Amino acid sequence: MNLEEQETRKKWLLYLNEHIMSYCQSIMTMIYNKHPDLDAIDTTFYPTNSDGTKNMAESFDLSYGDPFDLNNPWKNPLEKEVVEILGKLLGFQDMSGYVTASECEANFSCIWWCKLFLLEKSNYKIKELIESIEAAKQDIKNLRRDEEFQLRNLKNQEIYELSKQLKNIQQPILICSRPPYTDISIIKAAQVMHLKTCYVKVNEDGSMNTQSLRVLLNEFSKDQAFNFIISLNLGTQIGGSFDDLLTIRKVIQEVQQEFFFQQKDGQYQFNNYGEDQRKQINNWNFVFHGDALLYGPTLTILKQYGDQIKSLREEGLDTMSISLWKFLGCQIPAAVSLTYKDFTDFAFQGDNFIEYVSTSDKVAFTGTRSGLTSMCAVHLLKTLKIDKNQEILRKLIQYDMSLADYLCQRLLQIFSQDQIQRRYLHSVIFHNVNKELIDEFIEELLNHFKNSNENTSRI
């Protein structure tokens, strides 16, 4: 690439950051024009290649496979950097993941990882059941024709029960809030991967109702093995609902503990299960996915869980999906599927090596990925200096919160307090919104009501 081509591409990239293409790009416009507390930020892109040279040679490289695999010849260094910056922001120090082409793919990949992890964790039980089924089939073949018909039926019934147990394990159960509170991409992922989906009722604010979750879990047989994927909303696009990870995990632990007790005369007493029964109950496996596409970058600032936890990973969250364009404003629609290295290492055991690309095919659901997407994303993250501290990010979030407060105050001039649903005010995080636009909206609303009243009085 000659100097003229480099300059042409640099101007094209900067052009994207100087013109509003849609709400997803307007965060840059806000930084330049609308936020009074931010100093001027240098938005020039300075790509540095792995050999220390300063040009765009590696920035446009395509990606394939696991960006954290040292032996992967097809990785783009900027993709790994994007995942590392967001991972450290959200408390995943030893992280794994990749940059996806869309938010739907981010959720899909995370659910896929969860399923593979659960199947690998149940691998011994799966092999045990398959061997038992084959042994029962062989027993039927060895029966003489003149032997009892009843014995043959018993063996067929045994095969049926074992096959049902095998299906329960191989087909994990996705537990989530009913749409629209759960993103449709998660429902699609469950359909494609043949997961059984169970919906939990929601509270008034859209969060998962833990009593409904308790009732649902108690419907499953206590003496069989099951694999569960719990999909949590960590601030959704529709309604902004936020599930309480700590309380949900506590409810699950309580349900499991209750299996060891029986109620008698209003008191819980220890249920003297045998060793085999206790092992069966412990065969309930859980993994937790967090859909944080919209609110992901705000979690460490707003601290929706308060100061009671240091990181979501420490509290048992296994995978997360974070959008790069919904809140952060990347020029190209993209997201990050995020987890920790131990999780994907366990999920992707075995030989995944593909000879014709000379690398292992793991972690990334898609094949070849655009290097331009990762370049735009790392440009944005470094412009906001998220790789160094949270100062600018904090100011952006505070600005958004002030807009939400301002909109609420203006709406109180028209509606009563109980008519204003705070959870819907998340729409002001789209950064092309400012006080002038809110005032214009309120004026249009007032005129609408005024005209409606005039028309009613004429009738």
C-alpha positions, -999 to +999 in steps of 0.1 A: +000+000+000+015+033-010+013+066+009-015+080-013-037+049-007-030+052+031-041+088+031-072+080+011-083+054+035-075+076+065-096+104+051-125+079+044-124+067+081-123+103+094-152+112+071-173+086+089-166+102+122-175+137+110-209+130+095-240+115+112-249+083+094-274+071+120-279+072+158-251+046+162-225+071+148-238+101+167-217+095+198-188+111+180-209+141+171-218+145+207-182+143+217-173+170+192-203+193+195-226+187+224-209+178+257-197+208+276-175+189+301-153+170+276-120+184+264-112+181+227-103+145+219-078+135+192-097+112+169-069+106+145-064+069+140-029+057+147-027+020+139+003+001+152+012-032+137+026-061+157+061-053+144+059-017+157+054-001+123+028+027+120+006+019+090-026+002+081-011-030+067-024-053+094-055-033+103-075-045+073-064-082+077-093-106+078-099-128+109-106-165+112-109-188+142-099-179+177-082-145+179-065-155+212-049-187+196-012-180+194-009-205+166-037-191+145-022-175+113-054-158+104-060-136+134-063-098+132-044-082+162-071-055+165-099-080+171-080-094+201-075-059+214-112-050+212-121-082+232-094-074+258-104-038+263-141-048+269-132-079+289-110-059+314-137-033+316-162-059+327-140-080+350-130-108+327-092-107+331-084-141+314-109-136+287-119-153+255-142-143+227-144-125+193-159-096+174-192-107+158-209-092+127-241-084+146-258-085+180-278-116+170-246-135+163-231-124+197-261-140+215-261-170+193-224-177+199-227-174+236-257-198+237-237-221+215-207-220+239-231-227+268-245-258+251-211-272+242-199-266+278-228-284+293-225-314+269-188-316+277-196-315+314-221-343+309-199-363+286-194-392+311-231-395+318-239-394+280-214-422+273-228-442+302-264-439+290-254-448+254-236-479+266-267-489+287-290-485+257-268-506+235-265-532+262-303-534+265-307-537+227-282-565+227-301-582+255-333-581+234-314-597+204-301-625+227-337-634+239-351-665+224-384-663+205-401-686+229-390-665+260-415-644+278-431-616+259-432-596+291-394-597+295-390-582+260-414-554+269-395-547+300-363-543+280-380-520+255-394-499+284-359-497+298-345-485+264-373-459+262-365-445+297-328-444+291-333-427+257-355-401+274-328-394+300-302-391+272-324-366+253-328-346+286-291-342+288-283-337+251-310-311+247-303-284+273-331-263+286-331-226+280-348-206+308-355-170+301-382-143+304-409-143+278-404-121+247-403-092+242-383-091+275-358-117+261-342-107+228-356-126+198-320-136+188-318-158+219-351-175+210-339-181+175-307-196+188-327-220+210-347-230+179-317-236+157-298-256+184-329-276+194-330-264+229-361-267+250-372-232+259-391-225+292-404-190+299-404-174+333-430-147+342-416-112+347-421-085+373-437-051+366-403-037+356-396-065+332-371-084+354-373-121+359-398-132+386-379-154+409-410-170+424-420-181+389-385-194+384-388-214+416-421-230+405-407-238+371-376-256+385-397-277+408-416-290+378-385-310+367-380-345+380-357-345+410-341-378+402-330-371+366-301-352+351-308-319+333-287-292+317-299-256+321-289-224+303-302-194+323-304-163+300-304-131+319-313-096+307-286-071+317-305-040+304-325-048+272-332-026+243-370-030+247-379-019+283-345-018+298-352-048+321-324-059+344-324-094+360-309-099+394-281-124+389-274-127+427-310-134+437-315-158+407-285-179+417-297-179+453-331-192+443-315-220+422-293-230+452-323-231+475-343-253+450-315-277+448-311-278+486-348-283+491-344-317+473-326-330+504-355-320+527-391-330+531-418-309+547-435-325+577-459-308+601-449-274+587-412-281+593-384-290+568-366-322+578-336-338+562-346-363+535-323-393+540-315-398+503-291-426+494-258-419+477-271-427+443-301-402+447-278-374+459-256-379+428-286-377+405-297-344+421-262-330+417-264-338+380-284-306+375-259-284+356-264-246+352-246-220+331-255-183+329-256-160+299-260-123+302-275-103+273-258-069+279-259-057+243-272-022+251-261-016+287-229-036+288-205-007+288-224+010+316-223-019+341-191-008+359-202+028+361-239+025+371-232-006+392-267-020+389-257-047+415-243-020+438-209-025+455-216-060+467-197-077+439-163-071+423-171-086+389-199-104+372-177-134+365-170-138+402-208-141+408-211-169+382-219-152+349-203-174+322-209-155+289-219-120+279-229-103+247-220-066+243-229-044+214-202-022+199-226+002+182-258+005+202-243+025+230-207+030+221-214+040+185-191+020+163-195+029+126-202-007+116-229-028+134-210-053+155-208-068+189-185-089+211-192-124+224-173-126+257-164-153+282-133-165+300-106-188+286-113-217+309-149-218+297-140-221+260-111-244+266-134-268+284-162-264+258-139-269+228-120-300+238-110-325+212-094-321+178-108-290+160-079-286+136-089-278+100-061-287+076-068-264+047-068-232+069-040-246+092-058-236+124-082-249+150-118-240+143-131-230+177-147-201+197-158-182+166-191-194+151-186-176+118-157-181+094-139-152+078-145-119+095-138-083+085-107-066+098-124-032+091-149-039+118-123-045+144-103-014+133-133+009+136-141-007+170-106-003+185-105+033+171-137+041+190-126+024+223-092+043+222-109+076+213-130+072+244-098+061+262-116+030+276-083+011+273-068+034+299-095+045+323-133+051+326-132+089+329-147+098+295-171+069+296-183+080+330-190+115+317-209+102+287-231+081+310-237+109+334-247+131+305-272+104+294-286+102+330-290+139+331-310+138+299-332+110+313-338+132+344-346+162+322-371+143+301-387+130+332-391+165+346-406+177+313-430+148+312-442+156+347-456+188+332-481+167+313-485+134+331-487+123+367-458+105+383-475+071+382-480+074+344-443+077+337-425+044+333-389+052+341-376+021+323-386+036+289-364+066+294-334+046+282-341+058+247-323+090+255-290+072+255-290+075+217-266+104+217-281+125+190-307+134+217-302+167+235-323+190+256-334+210+225-348+178+209-366+169+241-381+204+243-392+200+207-408+166+215-427+181+245-440+210+225-453+186+198-469+165+225-486+195+241-499+207+207-512+172+200-532+172+232-544+207+226-556+199+191-572+167+204-592+186+231-603+212+205-616+186+182-634+169+210-651+201+221-664+207+185-681+173+183 
